[in-house]
Amino acid sequence: MADKHPSTFIGGIAIGAAIGTITGILMAPRTGRDTRKILGKTLTAVPQMAEDISSSVQLQADKLSAAAGNRWQETLDRLAASIAAGVTASQSLRELDAANRPQSARERDE
């Protein structure tokens, strides 16, 4: 399953449910009139089902978007903390290096 989007999964479930429903109705041991009534009711329910699925997919997309935004912000915060720690460590090493230089080398640098 290369495409791991929840909307694709939900769409697949909806299509599978619709195909299963239609197949079940057509294969049922009912008269033609009863089958047509059931098909008519099912077909009138399809737009509402599609709207429900659309709303569900939109809700999931919003949740995923918010979660991705939160993870991105956490990553940026960790990156900023790492950069600050690296700058502090670099400054400490420079100060330590300057303190450990021989006196004549310090005088030349100044």
C-alpha positions, -999 to 999 in steps of 0.1 A, spaced: 0 0 0 21 29 -13 -5 55 -7 -12 57 31 -36 87 32 -67 81 54 -89 98 28 -79 71 2 -87 44 28 -120 59 37 -129 64 0 -120 27 -7 -143 16 22 -172 37 7 -167 23 -28 -165 -12 -14 -196 -7 7 -215 7 -23 -205 -22 -45 -212 -48 -18 -247 -32 -12 -256 -32 -49 -243 -67 -54 -262 -80 -23 -294 -63 -35 -291 -77 -70 -283 -112 -57 -311 -113 -31 -340 -136 -36 -366 -109 -39 -390 -100 -67 -380 -74 -92 -404 -48 -77 -389 -52 -42 -354 -50 -56 -362 -19 -75 -377 -3 -43 -346 -12 -23 -323 1 -51 -343 34 -53 -340 39 -15 -303 31 -17 -297 55 -46 -315 83 -27 -292 77 3 -260 78 -18 -257 116 -18 -261 118 20 -235 90 24 -211 109 1 -216 141 21 -209 122 54 -178 106 39 -166 140 26 -171 156 60 -153 127 77 -124 130 53 -122 167 58 -121 163 96 -93 137 93 -74 160 70 -77 189 94 -65 167 123 -35 155 103 -27 190 93 -28 202 129 -7 173 140 19 179 112 20 216 122 26 207 158 54 183 149 70 208 126 70 234 154 85 209 179 112 201 153 120 238 149 121 243 187 145 214 191 166 227 162 168 262 178 178 246 211 205 225 194 219 256 175 220 276 208 238 247 225 263 245 197 270 282 198 274 281 236 298 251 233 318 268 205 322 300 226 332 279 256 359 261 235 372 294 222 375 308 257 391 276 269 415 277 240 424 313 247 430 306 284 453 277 275 475 295 250 510 305 261 512 341 272 533 352 242 506 339 218 479 358 237 499 391 235 503 386 197 466 382 192 458 413 212 
